[in-house]
Amino acid sequence: MIETKEKILTGKKFPFCPGCGHGVAIRQLANVLQDLGYKPEDLVIVSDIGCSGLIDPLFATHTIHGLHGRAPALGLGVAMGLNDKPGKKVITFIGDGGATIGLQHILEAARRNVDMTLILLNNLVYGMTGGQISGLTTQKYKEIIDFEKDVPPFDIVKLAHASGARYAARVNTPKQMASYLKKAVQTEGFSIVEIASLCTSYAFKKLPEFLEVLEPEEEYENLRPPTRIGSRPGRPLFDPERDVITPEYSSYIEKRTGIIVAGSAGGGVQSVGKFLATAGIKAGLNTTMKGEYPITVGTGFSVAEVILDKEEIHYTGLLDPDYAVIVTEDGLHKIKNRLTPRTKVYLDVSLQDKWEAEVKETIVRPYGKLVNPKSKALLGLVDLLKNERIIPPDALKDVLSKHRLARIFLPVVEKSEELS
């Protein structure tokens, strides 16, 4: 058993406005966790945006800070990872503003019914941004302020229950809060408690006035077992031996070298950038790779920017590339304004009529006549490495030979012989 609640709370001064109900809820929760015998190391507190997002320094537990309604999704992910570890508990905090933004995350957590408790602090307003109403602002309060009276609020408790939450409740008064919180924390599965939290800055100064505009307290249960997700075999993400790349070649460069590969979506440009960066590591260099493509992903340009250097690299992206491989018109339009008089360009012959850039040198090659559209970028990179003293082409070939699609990539390397 934990002897004092200072073991749950750090003892730091609460950052809330005088009279704010958030502090009451946090102290009540700390007492409940103490009574249930939880140790700080067995708890994960996840917070969201807004005033409820100020709680992280107050807890002596593991804490995660989320953004804009995403805390339930973060908490769900942690809870799924802890499902086969008894004695652990994930508790997520969110305000009514964050709940409005991330409503679907709450309903998804309820549907999945993983063991997690969500505490929703509802003060009826966006308290951190000036008191705007939220999707959970009650009808009675909107009538008082004469705003959006014809737009009904969400009943998050009923919504969570209908979505499959093991336990869903609303509590309005501090004297009842502990019993609801205790039941929620003890629930095996997803539980949510909506707590009425007084906002003295933008809503009500006194609790009795606040209570008059609230929805009634309610409590629902779904008698369903919690979802248990056990560990799956596989290498841990943070395994120190995972994907270790051992230098086996020597590089030729003496200074930082930047290469841009520009093409179209679906043309393997991002993979080519990763292949080059990995080959650079195999050649004993530090590397970075930055990918850029439109949100549509399947159409438009695709650009990969790779930096190679013997020294440490503290950024990604290229404003002044040494080399560029350009294989489609989409890629050309995207990067043409970033080429400089010191850039050497390897250009697909199909773009020759559209080429106007003033660069150091342009090498025109029939990449598209030798390979299919998905392989032009790779062929251009192989061509560049064979003609420029950057890293040995064998380093790239080594990387490609270990890829699951080596049978497709290695013939492209052989096609480069026809370019000469």
C-alpha positions as CSV (number, residue, x, y, z in Angstrom):
1,M,0.0,0.0,0.0
2,I,1.1,3.6,-0.7
3,E,1.4,5.5,2.6
4,T,0.8,9.1,1.3
5,K,-0.8,10.5,-1.7
6,E,2.4,12.5,-2.3
7,K,3.6,9.3,-3.8
8,I,0.9,9.7,-6.5
9,L,1.1,13.5,-6.8
10,T,4.4,15.4,-6.9
11,G,3.3,18.1,-4.5
12,K,3.8,20.9,-7.1
13,K,1.5,23.8,-7.0
14,F,-1.6,23.3,-9.1
15,P,-1.6,25.7,-12.1
16,F,-5.4,26.2,-12.3
17,C,-7.4,29.4,-11.8
18,P,-8.8,29.9,-8.2
19,G,-11.9,27.9,-7.8
20,C,-11.3,25.6,-10.9
21,G,-12.8,22.2,-10.5
22,H,-9.9,20.4,-12.2
23,G,-7.9,20.4,-9.0
24,V,-10.7,18.8,-7.0
25,A,-10.9,15.9,-9.6
26,I,-7.2,15.4,-9.5
27,R,-7.0,15.2,-5.7
28,Q,-10.0,12.8,-5.6
29,L,-8.3,10.6,-8.2
30,A,-5.1,10.6,-6.2
31,N,-6.9,9.5,-3.1
32,V,-8.7,6.7,-5.0
33,L,-5.5,5.4,-6.5
34,Q,-3.9,5.5,-3.1
35,D,-6.7,3.6,-1.5
36,L,-6.5,1.0,-4.2
37,G,-2.8,0.5,-3.6
38,Y,-1.4,1.6,-6.9
39,K,2.3,2.5,-7.1
40,P,3.3,5.4,-9.3
41,E,5.4,3.2,-11.5
42,D,2.3,1.1,-12.3
43,L,0.3,4.1,-13.6
44,V,0.4,5.9,-16.9
45,I,-1.3,9.3,-17.0
46,V,-2.1,10.6,-20.5
47,S,-3.2,14.2,-20.9
48,D,-4.7,16.3,-23.7
49,I,-4.8,20.0,-24.7
50,G,-6.5,22.8,-22.8
51,C,-6.5,23.3,-19.0
52,S,-6.7,19.5,-18.4
53,G,-3.4,19.3,-20.3
54,L,-1.6,21.1,-17.5
55,I,-1.7,18.0,-15.2
56,D,1.5,16.3,-16.3
57,P,3.9,17.8,-13.7
58,L,1.4,17.1,-10.9
59,F,1.7,13.3,-11.1
60,A,4.6,11.3,-9.9
61,T,3.7,8.6,-12.4
62,H,4.6,7.9,-16.0
63,T,3.0,10.7,-18.1
64,I,2.3,11.3,-21.8
65,H,1.1,14.6,-23.2
66,G,-1.2,14.4,-26.3
67,L,-2.6,17.0,-28.6
68,H,-6.0,18.2,-29.8
69,G,-8.3,15.3,-28.8
70,R,-5.7,12.6,-29.4
71,A,-5.1,11.6,-25.8
72,P,-7.7,8.8,-25.9
73,A,-5.9,7.3,-28.9
74,L,-2.5,7.5,-27.2
75,G,-4.0,6.0,-24.0
76,L,-5.6,3.2,-26.0
77,G,-2.3,2.4,-27.6
78,V,-0.5,2.2,-24.3
79,A,-3.3,0.2,-22.7
80,M,-3.2,-2.3,-25.6
81,G,0.5,-2.8,-24.9
82,L,0.0,-3.4,-21.2
83,N,-3.0,-5.7,-21.5
84,D,-0.9,-8.8,-20.6
85,K,0.7,-7.0,-17.7
86,P,-1.6,-7.2,-14.6
87,G,-1.5,-4.4,-12.1
88,K,-0.9,-1.7,-14.6
89,K,-3.4,1.1,-15.3
90,V,-3.7,3.8,-17.9
91,I,-5.7,6.8,-17.0
92,T,-6.4,9.5,-19.6
93,F,-7.6,13.0,-19.0
94,I,-9.4,15.2,-21.5
95,G,-11.5,18.3,-21.4
96,D,-14.9,18.9,-23.1
97,G,-13.1,20.8,-25.8
98,G,-10.6,18.1,-26.5
99,A,-13.4,15.5,-26.4
100,T,-15.3,17.5,-29.1
101,I,-12.2,17.5,-31.3
102,G,-11.4,13.8,-30.7
103,L,-14.9,12.4,-30.3
104,Q,-14.2,9.5,-32.6
105,H,-11.1,8.5,-30.6
106,I,-13.3,8.2,-27.5
107,L,-15.9,6.1,-29.3
108,E,-13.2,3.8,-30.8
109,A,-11.7,3.3,-27.3
110,A,-15.2,2.4,-26.0
111,R,-15.7,0.0,-28.9
112,R,-12.5,-1.8,-28.4
113,N,-13.0,-2.0,-24.6
114,V,-9.4,-2.2,-23.7
115,D,-8.6,-1.6,-20.0
116,M,-8.3,2.2,-19.7
117,T,-10.1,4.8,-17.7
118,L,-10.9,8.1,-19.4
119,I,-11.7,11.1,-17.1
120,L,-13.5,13.9,-19.0
121,L,-13.3,17.2,-17.2
122,N,-16.3,19.1,-18.5
123,N,-16.4,22.8,-17.6
124,L,-18.8,23.6,-20.5
125,V,-16.2,25.8,-22.3
126,Y,-12.8,26.0,-24.0
127,G,-11.3,27.4,-20.9
128,M,-7.8,28.0,-22.3
129,T,-8.8,29.9,-25.4
130,G,-11.4,32.3,-24.0
131,G,-14.6,30.5,-23.0
132,Q,-16.0,29.4,-26.4
133,I,-18.6,26.6,-26.2
134,S,-17.8,23.0,-26.9
135,G,-19.8,20.1,-28.3
136,L,-20.5,19.1,-24.7
137,T,-21.8,22.5,-23.5
138,T,-25.2,21.8,-22.1
139,Q,-28.4,23.2,-23.6
140,K,-29.3,25.1,-20.4
141,Y,-26.0,26.9,-20.4
142,K,-26.3,27.8,-24.1
143,E,-29.8,29.3,-23.4
144,I,-28.3,31.5,-20.7
145,I,-25.6,32.9,-23.0
146,D,-28.0,32.9,-26.0
147,F,-25.7,31.1,-28.4
148,E,-26.4,28.1,-30.7
149,K,-29.5,27.2,-28.8
150,D,-30.8,25.2,-31.7
151,V,-27.7,23.0,-31.9
152,P,-28.0,20.1,-29.4
153,P,-24.9,19.0,-27.4
154,F,-23.4,15.5,-27.4
155,D,-24.2,13.2,-24.5
156,I,-20.8,11.6,-24.3
157,V,-21.9,9.2,-21.5
158,K,-24.7,7.7,-23.6
159,L,-22.5,7.7,-26.7
160,A,-19.7,5.9,-25.0
161,H,-22.2,3.4,-23.6
162,A,-23.8,2.8,-27.0
163,S,-20.3,2.3,-28.4
164,G,-19.5,-0.5,-26.0
165,A,-17.9,1.1,-22.9
166,R,-17.8,-1.3,-20.0
167,Y,-18.6,1.5,-17.7
168,A,-19.8,5.1,-18.4
169,A,-21.0,7.7,-15.8
170,R,-21.5,11.3,-15.2
171,V,-20.9,12.9,-11.8
172,N,-21.7,16.5,-10.9
173,T,-20.9,16.9,-7.2
174,P,-17.5,16.5,-5.4
175,K,-19.1,14.3,-2.7
176,Q,-20.0,11.6,-5.2
177,M,-16.9,11.8,-7.2
178,A,-14.7,9.3,-5.4
179,S,-17.2,6.5,-5.6
180,Y,-17.6,6.9,-9.4
181,L,-13.8,7.2,-9.9
182,K,-13.1,4.1,-7.8
183,K,-15.7,2.1,-9.8
184,A,-14.2,3.3,-13.1
185,V,-10.6,2.5,-12.1
186,Q,-11.6,-1.0,-10.9
187,T,-13.5,-1.7,-14.1
188,E,-11.7,-4.2,-16.4
189,G,-12.3,-2.7,-19.8
190,F,-12.9,0.8,-21.0
191,S,-14.5,3.2,-18.5
192,I,-15.3,6.9,-18.8
193,V,-16.3,9.3,-16.1
194,E,-17.6,12.8,-17.1
195,I,-16.9,15.1,-14.2
196,A,-18.5,18.5,-14.0
197,S,-15.7,21.0,-13.4
198,L,-16.4,24.6,-12.4
199,C,-14.7,27.2,-14.6
200,T,-14.7,30.4,-12.5
201,S,-13.0,32.5,-15.3
202,Y,-15.5,32.0,-18.1
203,A,-18.6,30.2,-16.8
204,F,-19.8,30.3,-13.2
205,K,-18.4,31.7,-10.0
206,K,-20.4,29.6,-7.7
207,L,-21.1,25.9,-7.7
208,P,-24.9,26.0,-7.1
209,E,-25.4,28.1,-10.2
210,F,-23.2,25.7,-12.2
211,L,-25.1,22.7,-11.0
212,E,-28.4,24.2,-12.3
213,V,-27.3,23.9,-16.0
214,L,-25.8,20.4,-15.9
215,E,-27.3,17.2,-17.3
216,P,-28.4,14.8,-14.5
217,E,-25.9,12.3,-13.2
218,E,-26.2,8.9,-14.9
219,E,-24.4,5.6,-14.9
220,Y,-24.4,2.7,-17.5
221,E,-22.7,-0.6,-17.8
222,N,-22.1,-3.1,-20.6
223,L,-21.5,-6.6,-19.3
224,R,-18.8,-7.6,-21.7
225,P,-15.3,-8.9,-21.1
226,P,-12.3,-6.6,-21.7
227,T,-10.3,-7.0,-24.8
228,R,-7.0,-8.7,-24.1
229,I,-4.2,-8.3,-26.6
230,G,-1.3,-10.5,-25.9
231,S,2.3,-10.2,-27.0
232,R,3.1,-11.3,-30.5
233,P,6.4,-12.9,-31.5
234,G,8.9,-10.6,-33.1
235,R,11.9,-8.4,-32.5
236,P,11.4,-5.5,-30.1
237,L,11.2,-2.1,-31.6
238,F,14.0,-0.9,-29.4
239,D,16.2,-4.0,-29.8
240,P,19.8,-2.6,-30.0
241,E,20.6,-5.2,-32.5
242,R,17.7,-4.3,-34.8
243,D,18.6,-3.4,-38.3
244,V,22.3,-2.6,-37.5
245,I,24.1,-1.5,-40.6
246,T,27.8,-2.3,-40.5
247,P,30.2,-0.2,-42.7
248,E,31.9,-2.4,-45.3
249,Y,33.0,0.1,-47.9
250,S,34.9,3.3,-48.1
251,S,33.5,6.6,-49.4
252,Y,35.2,8.9,-51.8
253,I,33.8,12.2,-50.6
254,E,35.8,14.7,-48.6
255,K,32.9,17.2,-47.9
256,R,29.2,17.2,-47.4
257,T,27.3,16.0,-50.5
258,G,23.6,16.4,-51.2
259,I,21.6,14.5,-53.7
260,I,18.0,15.0,-54.8
261,V,16.0,12.3,-56.6
262,A,12.9,13.7,-58.2
263,G,10.1,11.8,-59.9
264,S,6.4,10.9,-59.7
265,A,4.3,9.0,-57.1
266,G,4.6,5.3,-57.6
267,G,8.0,5.6,-59.2
268,G,9.9,4.3,-56.2
269,V,11.6,7.6,-55.4
270,Q,11.2,7.3,-51.6
271,S,12.7,3.8,-51.7
272,V,15.6,5.0,-53.9
273,G,16.3,7.7,-51.3
274,K,16.4,5.1,-48.5
275,F,18.6,2.8,-50.6
276,L,21.1,5.7,-51.1
277,A,21.1,6.7,-47.4
278,T,21.6,3.1,-46.3
279,A,24.4,2.6,-48.9
280,G,26.0,5.8,-47.5
281,I,26.0,4.2,-44.0
282,K,27.6,1.1,-45.5
283,A,30.3,3.3,-46.9
284,G,31.0,4.7,-43.4
285,L,29.2,8.0,-43.8
286,N,26.6,9.8,-41.7
287,T,23.4,10.2,-43.7
288,T,20.0,11.8,-43.6
289,M,17.0,11.3,-45.9
290,K,14.0,13.5,-46.3
291,G,11.0,12.5,-48.3
292,E,8.4,14.9,-49.8
293,Y,5.2,14.1,-51.7
294,P,1.7,15.5,-51.8
295,I,-1.1,14.3,-49.4
296,T,-2.7,12.4,-52.3
297,V,0.3,10.0,-52.2
298,G,-0.7,8.1,-55.3
299,T,-0.4,11.0,-57.8
300,G,1.8,14.0,-58.4
301,F,5.5,14.5,-57.5
302,S,7.8,12.5,-55.2
303,V,11.1,13.8,-54.1
304,A,13.8,12.3,-51.9
305,E,16.7,14.4,-50.5
306,V,19.8,12.7,-49.1
307,I,22.8,14.2,-47.4
308,L,26.1,12.3,-47.0
309,D,28.9,13.5,-44.8
310,K,31.8,12.2,-42.8
311,E,30.8,14.7,-40.1
312,E,27.6,14.7,-38.0
313,I,24.5,16.1,-39.8
314,H,22.1,18.2,-37.7
315,Y,19.3,18.7,-40.2
316,T,17.5,17.2,-43.2
317,G,16.6,18.7,-46.6
318,L,18.6,20.4,-49.3
319,L,18.5,24.0,-50.5
320,D,21.7,23.7,-52.6
321,P,22.1,20.2,-54.0
322,D,25.3,18.9,-55.5
323,Y,23.5,16.4,-57.7
324,A,20.0,15.8,-58.9
325,V,18.4,12.9,-60.6
326,I,15.2,13.9,-62.4
327,V,13.2,11.3,-64.2
328,T,9.6,12.8,-64.6
329,E,8.0,16.1,-65.4
330,D,6.3,16.1,-61.9
331,G,9.7,15.9,-60.3
332,L,11.2,18.5,-62.6
333,H,8.5,21.1,-61.8
334,K,8.9,20.5,-58.1
335,I,12.6,21.0,-57.8
336,K,13.6,23.2,-60.7
337,N,13.7,26.3,-58.6
338,R,16.1,24.7,-56.1
339,L,18.8,23.8,-58.6
340,T,21.8,26.1,-58.6
341,P,24.8,26.8,-61.0
342,R,26.8,24.2,-58.9
343,T,24.3,21.4,-59.3
344,K,25.1,18.5,-61.7
345,V,21.9,17.0,-63.1
346,Y,21.1,13.5,-64.5
347,L,18.1,14.0,-66.6
348,D,15.8,11.5,-68.4
349,V,15.8,12.2,-72.1
350,S,12.0,12.7,-72.1
351,L,12.5,15.9,-70.3
352,Q,15.1,17.4,-72.6
353,D,12.6,19.7,-74.4
354,K,11.4,21.1,-71.1
355,W,14.8,21.7,-69.7
356,E,15.8,25.3,-69.1
357,A,17.7,25.4,-65.8
358,E,21.2,26.9,-65.5
359,V,23.2,24.3,-63.8
360,K,26.8,23.1,-63.7
361,E,26.3,20.3,-66.1
362,T,23.4,18.2,-67.5
363,I,23.8,14.5,-68.4
364,V,20.8,13.3,-70.5
365,R,20.1,9.6,-70.4
366,P,17.3,7.3,-71.8
367,Y,16.3,5.9,-68.4
368,G,12.7,5.5,-69.5
369,K,13.6,3.6,-72.6
370,L,15.6,0.9,-70.7
371,V,13.3,0.2,-67.7
372,N,9.7,0.6,-66.7
373,P,8.5,3.9,-65.0
374,K,8.8,2.4,-61.5
375,S,12.5,1.8,-62.0
376,K,13.7,5.0,-63.7
377,A,14.7,6.7,-60.5
378,L,16.8,3.7,-59.4
379,L,18.5,3.5,-62.7
380,G,19.3,7.2,-62.6
381,L,20.8,6.8,-59.1
382,V,22.9,3.8,-60.2
383,D,24.1,5.9,-63.2
384,L,25.1,8.8,-61.0
385,L,27.1,6.6,-58.6
386,K,28.9,5.0,-61.4
387,N,30.0,8.3,-62.8
388,E,30.6,10.4,-59.7
389,R,33.1,9.6,-56.9
390,I,30.6,9.6,-54.0
391,I,30.3,6.1,-52.7
392,P,31.1,2.8,-54.4
393,P,28.2,1.5,-56.6
394,D,28.8,-1.9,-54.9
395,A,27.5,-0.4,-51.6
396,L,24.2,0.3,-53.3
397,K,24.2,-3.1,-55.0
398,D,24.8,-4.7,-51.6
399,V,21.8,-2.9,-50.1
400,L,19.6,-3.9,-53.0
401,S,20.6,-7.6,-52.8
402,K,19.3,-7.8,-49.3
403,H,15.9,-6.4,-50.1
404,R,12.9,-8.7,-50.5
405,L,12.5,-7.3,-54.0
406,A,16.1,-7.9,-55.0
407,R,15.0,-9.9,-58.0
408,I,13.4,-6.7,-59.4
409,F,16.1,-4.2,-58.3
410,L,19.3,-6.0,-59.3
411,P,18.4,-6.3,-63.0
412,V,18.0,-2.5,-63.0
413,V,21.6,-2.3,-61.9
414,E,22.6,-4.5,-64.8
415,K,20.7,-2.2,-67.2
416,S,23.0,0.6,-66.3
417,E,25.7,-1.0,-68.4
418,E,23.7,-0.1,-71.5
419,L,23.9,3.6,-70.7
420,S,27.6,3.7,-71.5
